[in-house]
Amino acid sequence: MTSYSLRPRAAALAAPFAAPFAAALAASLLAACTVGPDYHGAPSVAPDAASASTFVRAPANGIIATAPAPNQWWLALGDPQLNTLIAAAFAHNPDLRAAQARLRESRAQLQQQRAAEMPKVSADAAAIRMREPDISAFSSSGSSASSSGRGPVSFYTAGFDASWEIDLFGGTRRAIEAADTQSQAVNADLADAQVSLAAEVAQAYIDLRDQQQRLIIAQRTAELQQQSLTLTEQRRAGGTAAEVDVERLTTQVENTRSTITPLAAQVDISLDQLAVLTGKAPGALDAELAQPGALPALPGTVAIGDPAKMLAQRPDIRAAERRLASSNAQIGEHIADFFPKITLYGDLSYSAADPGHLFRQSNATWVGAPYLSWNLLDFGRTLGAVHGAEASRDEAIAKYEKTVLGALQDANDGLSRFGYQREHLATLEKVQKSALRSADLTRQRYRAGTVSLVDLLDTQRAEFSAQQDVIAGQAELLKDYVSLQKSLGLGWQGQQEPQAQQQPQPAQPQQPQA
C-alpha cells in the first residue's frame, strides 16, 4: 500500500506566486496618491460667540465659569432615587439599546471596508469517481453488444487562488475613511442619546415629586376646609350661622377637591413614564415611587464653563462634524472611479488520478496575471456620483452650522430661563410668606368676629394658591436646571472624548494627482 502526504511543499506553492506578488509590491509603491479633497476640519461658525469668555445670557448670580464634568450632573441634586432611575434607564432603555446596536453595526461596516483593502484568497478541492460507457460496443445498425464498459476512473484536484485590487488612487482608502468617521458619528449619537435620556428621566421624576407635593397640599387644604364646613353647619343648626355661609364654604371645599383628581391622574402618568423610560411595563414602579417624596435639592451654584467648552463636549456637534468628514471622504471615493483599476490574480491547482501523486510539481498548473479595467465611457455616471457626493458634503456643512448655532441658542436660552426662574421663585416665596401671615391674621380676626367669612375665604384661597405656586415654581426651576445641563451637552457616559473643534473652511474638491 502506498503512503502519501497531503501537505504541499512550501517551495512548490510559493514559486508560481513569486512574480504576481513582486508585481503587487511594485504596484503598492505606486499607491501613494489619494484622490479627492482632504479634510481640514469643520467650517468656522459664529466665531465671536464661540470664542467668548462667557455666554451672552448668563445670569449674574448662581453661575460659575468652572468647566463642568461631562457626566453624572444629577449627583449634584442629592437624590439617591433619581440616581437609581437614571442608572436603570442607561441599562434597560430600548432607545439606548437601539443606539448601541447602531454603533455595533457601524463598526462592523468599518471592519468590512478595511477587509476590502486586503487580498482575497480561496481554496477548493474535489475527488471525482466516474464510469465511462464502452462506445465501441455499439454496432453500425444501432444495436449494442453486451459490455460492461470501462472500469471506474478516479480524479483528484486541489487549488488555491488569490486576487488583490491595488488601491492605486485611494478609492478604498477613502471608503475606509468615510466608514471610520461615520462610525465615530454614530458613537457620538449614542452619547447624545444618553444626554437626552438622563434629562428626560430627571424631568419626569421632578414632575412626579411636584405633582405628589401639590396633591398633598390640596388634600390637606380640603381636609381643613371640610372641618370649617362641618363647624359652620353645626353653627347653622344652632342658629348662629347663616345658610349663605354654609354654601360659600361648600363651594370652596368642592373647588379644592376638583384639583385633586387631575393631580392624581398626572401622578399615574409620571409613574408610567418613568417605568417605560427604565425599560419596564407601566405600573412596575408604583410600589417604589408611589410614596410621596420631596423635590430634589438644587445646588447653590451651577458650573457652566464657556461656549468653546460647551461646543466641544456636545455630542450632537461631534456627530455633525464627523458626518461632515465622512461625506468629504465619499467625494474622493467616487473620484477614484474615473481612473483605472488593477487587480492581481493568481491561481495554483494540482490534479492527479492518484491522491498520493496530487501535489507533485509535474501535476501543478498555475496562472499569475495583472488585470486592468478602466471604465472609459460611462455617459456621466461617475461624474454624477461625484457631484452628488459634493452636494451631500455641502448639506453636511449646512447641518453642522445649524447644529452649532442651535447649541449656542439652547445654552443661552437655558441660562436665561434658569436665571429668570430663580428670580420668579424668590418672588413666589415672598408671596407665600405674605399669604400665610395674612391667612393667620384673618383667621384670628374671624374668630374674634371682626371680619366676615368672605374675607376669610379669600385669604384661604390666596394661601392655597401661593403654596401650590411655590411648589410648581421649585419644580420648574429644577426642570430648567435639567434643561441647562442638557443644553451644555452633559450626561454622556463611557470613554467618548470630545475632539477639539477645528473650524477652517472645508477643502474643496481638487484635481487628483498621482
C-alpha positions as CSV (number, residue, x, y, z in Angstrom):
1,M,0.0,0.0,0.0
2,T,1.4,3.4,-1.0
3,S,1.6,6.0,1.7
4,Y,1.2,9.7,0.9
5,S,1.0,13.2,2.5
6,L,-1.5,15.9,1.6
7,R,0.9,18.6,2.8
8,P,2.3,20.6,-0.2
9,R,5.9,21.6,-0.3
10,A,6.3,25.3,0.6
11,A,8.6,25.9,-2.3
12,A,6.2,24.4,-4.8
13,L,3.4,26.6,-3.6
14,A,5.4,29.8,-3.4
15,A,7.1,29.7,-6.7
16,P,4.1,30.3,-9.0
17,F,3.1,33.3,-7.0
18,A,6.5,34.9,-6.8
19,A,6.0,37.0,-10.0
20,P,2.5,38.3,-9.2
21,F,3.4,39.3,-5.6
22,A,6.5,41.0,-6.9
23,A,4.2,43.0,-9.2
24,A,1.9,43.6,-6.2
25,L,4.8,45.1,-4.3
26,A,5.7,47.4,-7.2
27,A,2.1,48.4,-7.5
28,S,1.8,49.1,-3.8
29,L,4.6,51.6,-4.1
30,L,2.6,53.4,-6.7
31,A,-0.5,53.5,-4.5
32,A,0.7,56.7,-2.8
33,C,-1.8,59.1,-4.1
34,T,-5.3,59.5,-2.8
35,V,-7.7,61.5,-5.0
36,G,-10.4,63.8,-3.7
37,P,-10.4,66.7,-1.1
38,D,-8.5,66.1,2.1
39,Y,-10.5,67.0,5.2
40,H,-9.2,70.0,7.1
41,G,-11.8,70.4,9.8
42,A,-15.3,71.9,10.1
43,P,-16.1,75.5,9.0
44,S,-16.0,78.3,11.4
45,V,-19.4,79.1,12.8
46,A,-20.2,82.3,14.8
47,P,-16.5,82.7,15.8
48,D,-17.1,85.7,18.1
49,A,-19.8,83.8,20.1
50,A,-17.8,80.5,20.1
51,S,-14.7,82.1,21.4
52,A,-16.3,84.4,24.0
53,S,-15.3,84.0,27.7
54,T,-18.9,83.7,28.8
55,F,-22.4,83.2,27.5
56,V,-24.5,86.1,26.4
57,R,-27.5,85.2,28.6
58,A,-25.6,84.0,31.7
59,P,-27.3,85.3,34.8
60,A,-25.3,87.3,37.3
61,N,-25.9,85.1,40.3
62,G,-25.7,81.4,40.9
63,I,-23.4,80.7,38.0
64,I,-19.7,79.9,38.0
65,A,-17.4,79.7,35.0
66,T,-15.7,76.5,36.0
67,A,-16.0,73.8,33.4
68,P,-18.5,71.1,34.4
69,A,-17.7,67.4,34.3
70,P,-19.4,65.8,31.3
71,N,-21.2,63.0,33.1
72,Q,-23.4,62.4,36.1
73,W,-24.5,66.0,36.7
74,W,-27.6,64.6,38.5
75,L,-25.4,63.6,41.5
76,A,-25.4,67.3,42.5
77,L,-29.2,67.1,43.2
78,G,-28.5,64.7,46.1
79,D,-31.4,62.4,45.4
80,P,-30.5,58.6,45.5
81,Q,-33.8,57.6,44.0
82,L,-33.1,59.7,40.9
83,N,-29.6,58.3,40.6
84,T,-31.1,54.8,40.7
85,L,-33.6,55.6,38.0
86,I,-31.1,57.1,35.6
87,A,-28.8,54.1,36.1
88,A,-31.7,51.8,35.3
89,A,-32.6,53.8,32.2
90,F,-29.0,53.6,30.9
91,A,-29.1,49.8,31.4
92,H,-32.5,49.0,30.1
93,N,-34.0,51.8,28.0
94,P,-35.0,50.4,24.5
95,D,-34.0,53.6,22.6
96,L,-30.5,53.5,24.2
97,R,-30.1,49.8,23.4
98,A,-31.1,50.6,19.8
99,A,-28.4,53.3,19.6
100,Q,-25.8,50.8,21.0
101,A,-26.9,48.3,18.3
102,R,-26.4,51.0,15.6
103,L,-22.9,51.6,16.9
104,R,-22.0,47.9,16.7
105,E,-23.4,47.9,13.1
106,S,-21.3,50.9,12.1
107,R,-18.2,49.3,13.5
108,A,-19.0,46.1,11.6
109,Q,-19.3,48.1,8.4
110,L,-15.9,49.7,9.1
111,Q,-14.4,46.2,9.5
112,Q,-15.9,45.2,6.1
113,Q,-14.4,48.3,4.5
114,R,-10.9,47.6,6.0
115,A,-11.1,44.0,4.8
116,A,-11.7,45.2,1.2
117,E,-8.2,46.6,1.2
118,M,-6.7,43.1,1.7
119,P,-6.2,40.3,-0.7
120,K,-8.8,37.6,-1.2
121,V,-7.6,34.0,-1.0
122,S,-9.7,30.9,-1.5
123,A,-9.1,27.2,-1.8
124,D,-11.1,24.3,-3.4
125,A,-10.7,20.6,-3.7
126,A,-12.6,17.8,-5.4
127,A,-12.5,14.0,-5.6
128,I,-14.2,12.6,-8.7
129,R,-15.0,9.0,-9.4
130,M,-16.9,8.0,-12.6
131,R,-17.5,5.2,-15.0
132,E,-17.5,5.7,-18.8
133,P,-19.6,3.6,-21.3
134,D,-17.8,1.4,-23.9
135,I,-18.9,3.2,-27.1
136,S,-17.0,0.6,-29.2
137,A,-19.6,-2.0,-28.2
138,F,-22.3,-0.2,-30.3
139,S,-22.8,-1.9,-33.8
140,S,-23.4,0.1,-37.0
141,S,-27.0,-1.0,-37.0
142,G,-27.5,0.8,-33.7
143,S,-27.9,-2.3,-31.6
144,S,-25.5,-2.7,-28.7
145,A,-23.5,-5.8,-27.8
146,S,-23.2,-6.9,-24.2
147,S,-20.4,-5.0,-22.5
148,S,-19.8,-3.5,-19.0
149,G,-17.8,-0.5,-20.4
150,R,-14.6,0.8,-18.9
151,G,-13.9,0.5,-15.2
152,P,-14.3,3.4,-12.7
153,V,-11.9,6.3,-13.2
154,S,-10.7,8.4,-10.2
155,F,-9.6,12.1,-10.5
156,Y,-8.4,14.4,-7.7
157,T,-7.9,18.1,-7.8
158,A,-6.9,20.8,-5.3
159,G,-6.3,24.5,-5.9
160,F,-5.7,27.9,-4.4
161,D,-6.5,31.3,-6.0
162,A,-5.9,34.8,-4.8
163,S,-6.9,38.3,-6.1
164,W,-5.9,41.7,-4.9
165,E,-7.2,45.0,-6.2
166,I,-4.4,47.6,-5.9
167,D,-5.7,50.8,-4.4
168,L,-3.7,53.0,-6.8
169,F,-5.8,56.1,-6.4
170,G,-7.1,55.7,-2.9
171,G,-10.7,54.9,-3.6
172,T,-10.6,52.1,-1.0
173,R,-8.8,54.3,1.5
174,R,-11.4,57.0,1.1
175,A,-14.1,54.4,1.7
176,I,-12.4,53.3,4.9
177,E,-12.1,56.9,6.0
178,A,-15.8,57.5,5.3
179,A,-16.8,54.4,7.2
180,D,-14.4,55.3,10.1
181,T,-15.7,58.8,10.5
182,Q,-19.3,57.6,10.2
183,S,-18.7,55.1,13.0
184,Q,-17.4,58.0,15.1
185,A,-20.5,59.9,14.3
186,V,-22.7,57.0,15.5
187,N,-20.7,56.8,18.6
188,A,-21.4,60.5,19.3
189,D,-25.1,59.7,18.6
190,L,-25.0,57.2,21.4
191,A,-23.6,59.8,23.7
192,D,-26.3,62.3,22.6
193,A,-29.0,59.6,23.3
194,Q,-27.5,59.3,26.9
195,V,-27.7,63.1,27.4
196,S,-31.3,63.2,26.3
197,L,-32.3,60.1,28.3
198,A,-30.8,61.4,31.5
199,A,-32.6,64.7,31.1
200,E,-35.9,63.0,30.3
201,V,-35.7,60.8,33.3
202,A,-34.8,63.7,35.6
203,Q,-37.7,65.8,34.3
204,A,-40.2,63.0,34.6
205,Y,-39.0,62.4,38.2
206,I,-39.3,66.1,39.1
207,D,-42.8,66.2,37.6
208,L,-43.7,63.2,39.8
209,R,-42.5,64.8,43.0
210,D,-44.0,68.1,42.1
211,Q,-47.4,66.5,41.5
212,Q,-47.2,64.5,44.7
213,Q,-46.4,67.5,46.8
214,R,-49.1,69.6,45.3
215,L,-51.5,66.7,45.8
216,I,-50.6,66.6,49.5
217,I,-51.3,70.3,49.8
218,A,-54.6,70.0,48.0
219,Q,-55.7,67.1,50.2
220,R,-54.6,68.8,53.4
221,T,-56.4,72.0,52.4
222,A,-59.5,70.2,51.5
223,E,-59.5,68.5,54.9
224,L,-59.1,71.8,56.8
225,Q,-61.9,73.4,54.7
226,Q,-64.1,70.4,55.4
227,Q,-63.6,70.9,59.1
228,S,-64.6,74.5,58.8
229,L,-67.6,73.5,56.8
230,T,-68.6,71.0,59.4
231,L,-68.3,73.6,62.2
232,T,-70.3,76.1,60.2
233,E,-73.1,73.5,59.6
234,Q,-73.2,72.9,63.3
235,R,-73.4,76.6,64.0
236,R,-76.2,76.9,61.4
237,A,-78.1,74.2,63.2
238,G,-77.7,76.1,66.4
239,G,-78.9,79.3,64.7
240,T,-75.6,81.2,64.9
241,A,-74.6,80.9,61.2
242,A,-76.3,81.8,58.0
243,E,-77.2,79.4,55.2
244,V,-75.1,81.5,52.8
245,D,-72.0,80.9,54.9
246,V,-72.5,77.1,54.5
247,E,-72.9,77.4,50.8
248,R,-69.8,79.5,50.4
249,L,-67.7,77.0,52.4
250,T,-69.2,74.1,50.4
251,T,-68.2,75.8,47.2
252,Q,-64.7,76.3,48.5
253,V,-64.3,72.7,49.5
254,E,-65.5,71.4,46.2
255,N,-63.3,73.8,44.3
256,T,-60.3,72.4,46.2
257,R,-61.3,68.8,45.7
258,S,-61.7,69.5,42.0
259,T,-57.9,70.0,41.8
260,I,-57.2,66.6,43.4
261,T,-58.5,64.4,40.6
262,P,-56.3,65.8,37.8
263,L,-53.2,65.8,40.1
264,A,-53.8,62.1,40.9
265,A,-54.1,61.3,37.2
266,Q,-50.8,63.2,36.5
267,V,-49.1,61.2,39.2
268,D,-50.1,58.0,37.5
269,I,-48.9,59.3,34.1
270,S,-45.5,60.2,35.5
271,L,-45.1,56.8,37.2
272,D,-45.8,55.1,33.9
273,Q,-43.5,57.4,32.0
274,L,-40.6,56.6,34.4
275,A,-41.4,52.9,34.2
276,V,-41.2,52.9,30.4
277,L,-38.0,55.1,30.4
278,T,-36.3,52.5,32.6
279,G,-37.4,49.6,30.3
280,K,-40.3,48.4,32.4
281,A,-44.0,48.0,32.0
282,P,-46.4,50.7,33.2
283,G,-47.1,50.3,36.9
284,A,-43.9,48.5,37.6
285,L,-42.5,51.4,39.7
286,D,-45.7,52.1,41.7
287,A,-44.6,50.3,44.8
288,E,-41.2,52.0,44.6
289,L,-42.3,55.6,43.8
290,A,-46.0,55.9,44.8
291,Q,-45.0,57.1,48.3
292,P,-44.7,60.9,48.0
293,G,-41.2,62.3,48.2
294,A,-39.6,65.7,48.4
295,L,-38.3,67.5,45.3
296,P,-34.5,67.2,44.8
297,A,-32.4,69.9,46.3
298,L,-31.0,72.4,43.8
299,P,-27.2,73.1,44.2
300,G,-26.2,76.6,45.3
301,T,-24.1,77.2,42.3
302,V,-24.0,75.8,38.7
303,A,-20.8,75.3,36.7
304,I,-21.3,76.2,33.1
305,G,-17.8,76.7,31.6
306,D,-17.6,78.8,28.4
307,P,-19.1,78.5,24.9
308,A,-15.9,76.8,23.4
309,K,-16.0,74.1,26.0
310,M,-19.7,73.6,25.5
311,L,-19.3,73.3,21.7
312,A,-16.5,70.8,22.2
313,Q,-18.4,68.5,24.6
314,R,-21.9,68.5,23.0
315,P,-22.3,65.0,21.3
316,D,-24.7,66.3,18.6
317,I,-22.0,68.7,17.4
318,R,-19.4,66.0,17.4
319,A,-21.8,63.8,15.4
320,A,-22.4,66.5,12.8
321,E,-18.7,67.2,12.4
322,R,-17.9,63.5,12.0
323,R,-20.6,63.2,9.4
324,L,-19.2,66.1,7.5
325,A,-15.8,64.4,7.5
326,S,-17.4,61.2,6.2
327,S,-19.2,63.0,3.4
328,N,-16.0,64.7,2.4
329,A,-14.2,61.3,2.1
330,Q,-17.0,60.0,-0.1
331,I,-16.1,62.6,-2.7
332,G,-12.7,61.0,-3.2
333,E,-14.2,57.5,-3.1
334,H,-16.2,58.4,-6.2
335,I,-13.5,60.4,-7.9
336,A,-11.3,57.3,-7.9
337,D,-13.8,55.6,-10.3
338,F,-12.5,57.9,-13.0
339,F,-9.2,56.0,-13.0
340,P,-8.1,52.5,-14.0
341,K,-8.2,49.7,-11.5
342,I,-5.5,47.0,-11.4
343,T,-6.3,43.6,-9.9
344,L,-3.5,41.0,-9.4
345,Y,-4.8,37.5,-10.0
346,G,-3.1,34.2,-9.2
347,D,-4.2,30.6,-9.4
348,L,-2.4,27.4,-8.4
349,S,-4.0,24.0,-8.9
350,Y,-3.0,20.4,-8.8
351,S,-4.7,17.4,-10.4
352,A,-3.9,13.7,-10.5
353,A,-5.6,10.3,-10.7
354,D,-3.9,9.2,-7.5
355,P,-4.1,11.3,-4.4
356,G,-0.6,10.2,-3.4
357,H,0.7,12.0,-6.5
358,L,-1.5,15.0,-6.3
359,F,1.0,17.6,-5.0
360,R,3.8,16.7,-7.3
361,Q,5.3,19.6,-9.2
362,S,4.6,18.0,-12.5
363,N,0.9,17.9,-11.7
364,A,0.8,21.7,-11.0
365,T,-0.9,24.3,-13.1
366,W,-0.5,28.0,-12.2
367,V,-1.6,31.3,-13.6
368,G,-0.5,34.7,-12.5
369,A,-1.7,37.9,-14.2
370,P,-2.3,41.6,-13.6
371,Y,-5.8,42.6,-14.7
372,L,-6.5,46.1,-15.8
373,S,-10.0,47.6,-16.0
374,W,-10.9,51.1,-16.9
375,N,-14.4,52.5,-17.4
376,L,-13.6,54.9,-20.2
377,L,-17.1,55.8,-21.2
378,D,-20.0,55.7,-18.7
379,F,-22.0,58.6,-20.0
380,G,-21.6,60.7,-16.9
381,R,-22.5,58.1,-14.2
382,T,-19.2,58.7,-12.3
383,L,-19.4,62.4,-12.7
384,G,-23.0,62.4,-11.4
385,A,-21.9,60.4,-8.4
386,V,-19.1,62.9,-7.7
387,H,-21.5,65.8,-7.9
388,G,-23.9,64.0,-5.7
389,A,-21.2,63.4,-3.1
390,E,-20.2,67.1,-3.2
391,A,-23.9,68.1,-2.7
392,S,-24.0,65.7,0.3
393,R,-20.9,67.4,1.7
394,D,-22.4,70.8,1.3
395,E,-25.6,69.6,3.1
396,A,-23.4,68.2,5.9
397,I,-21.8,71.7,6.2
398,A,-25.2,73.4,6.5
399,K,-26.3,70.8,9.1
400,Y,-23.2,71.3,11.1
401,E,-23.6,75.1,11.1
402,K,-27.2,74.7,12.1
403,T,-26.2,72.4,14.9
404,V,-23.6,74.8,16.3
405,L,-26.0,77.8,16.1
406,G,-28.7,75.7,17.7
407,A,-26.4,74.6,20.5
408,L,-25.4,78.3,21.3
409,Q,-29.1,79.2,21.3
410,D,-30.0,76.2,23.6
411,A,-27.3,77.1,26.1
412,N,-28.2,80.8,26.2
413,D,-31.9,80.2,26.4
414,G,-31.4,77.7,29.1
415,L,-29.3,80.1,31.1
416,S,-31.9,82.8,30.6
417,R,-34.8,80.7,31.7
418,F,-32.8,79.4,34.7
419,G,-31.8,82.9,35.9
420,Y,-35.3,84.4,35.5
421,Q,-36.9,81.4,37.1
422,R,-34.7,81.8,40.2
423,E,-35.9,85.4,40.5
424,H,-39.5,84.3,39.9
425,L,-39.3,81.7,42.6
426,A,-37.9,84.2,45.0
427,T,-41.0,86.4,44.3
428,L,-43.3,83.4,44.7
429,E,-41.8,82.6,48.1
430,K,-42.3,86.2,49.3
431,V,-45.9,86.0,48.1
432,Q,-46.4,82.7,50.1
433,K,-45.0,84.2,53.3
434,S,-47.3,87.2,52.9
435,A,-50.3,84.9,52.2
436,L,-49.5,82.7,55.2
437,R,-49.3,85.7,57.5
438,S,-52.5,87.2,56.1
439,A,-54.4,83.9,56.5
440,D,-53.3,83.5,60.1
441,L,-54.3,87.1,61.0
442,T,-57.6,86.8,59.2
443,R,-58.4,83.5,61.0
444,Q,-57.7,85.2,64.3
445,R,-59.9,88.2,63.4
446,Y,-62.7,85.9,62.1
447,R,-62.8,84.1,65.5
448,A,-63.0,87.5,67.2
449,G,-65.8,88.5,64.8
450,T,-64.1,91.5,63.3
451,V,-64.0,90.2,59.7
452,S,-66.6,88.4,57.6
453,L,-66.5,84.8,56.3
454,V,-65.9,86.2,52.8
455,D,-62.7,87.8,53.9
456,L,-61.6,84.5,55.5
457,L,-62.3,82.5,52.4
458,D,-60.4,85.0,50.2
459,T,-57.3,84.7,52.3
460,Q,-57.5,80.9,52.5
461,R,-57.8,80.8,48.7
462,A,-54.7,83.0,48.4
463,E,-52.8,80.8,50.9
464,F,-53.7,77.6,49.0
465,S,-52.8,79.2,45.7
466,A,-49.4,80.5,47.0
467,Q,-48.4,77.1,48.4
468,Q,-49.2,75.5,45.0
469,D,-47.4,78.2,43.1
470,V,-44.2,77.8,45.2
471,I,-44.1,74.0,44.7
472,A,-44.7,74.4,41.0
473,G,-42.0,77.2,40.8
474,Q,-39.5,75.0,42.6
475,A,-40.2,72.1,40.2
476,E,-39.9,74.5,37.2
477,L,-36.6,75.8,38.4
478,L,-35.3,72.2,38.8
479,K,-36.5,71.3,35.3
480,D,-34.8,74.5,34.0
481,Y,-31.6,73.2,35.7
482,V,-32.0,69.9,33.9
483,S,-32.6,71.6,30.6
484,L,-29.5,73.7,31.2
485,Q,-27.4,70.5,31.7
486,K,-28.7,69.0,28.5
487,S,-28.1,72.2,26.6
488,L,-24.4,72.1,27.8
489,G,-24.1,68.6,26.4
490,L,-23.7,66.9,29.8
491,G,-24.7,63.4,30.9
492,W,-23.0,61.1,28.4
493,Q,-21.1,58.2,29.7
494,G,-18.3,55.9,28.5
495,Q,-15.0,56.8,27.0
496,Q,-16.1,59.2,24.3
497,E,-13.7,62.1,24.5
498,P,-14.7,65.4,22.8
499,Q,-12.5,66.4,20.0
500,A,-11.2,69.9,19.6
501,Q,-13.3,71.7,17.0
502,Q,-11.1,72.8,14.2
503,Q,-13.0,75.4,12.2
504,P,-11.3,76.4,9.0
505,Q,-13.3,76.4,5.8
506,P,-13.7,72.9,4.3
507,A,-11.4,71.9,1.5
508,Q,-12.9,71.9,-2.0
509,P,-12.6,69.0,-4.4
510,Q,-9.2,69.2,-6.2
511,Q,-7.8,67.6,-9.3
512,P,-6.4,64.1,-8.4
513,Q,-2.7,63.9,-8.6
514,A,-0.8,60.7,-8.6
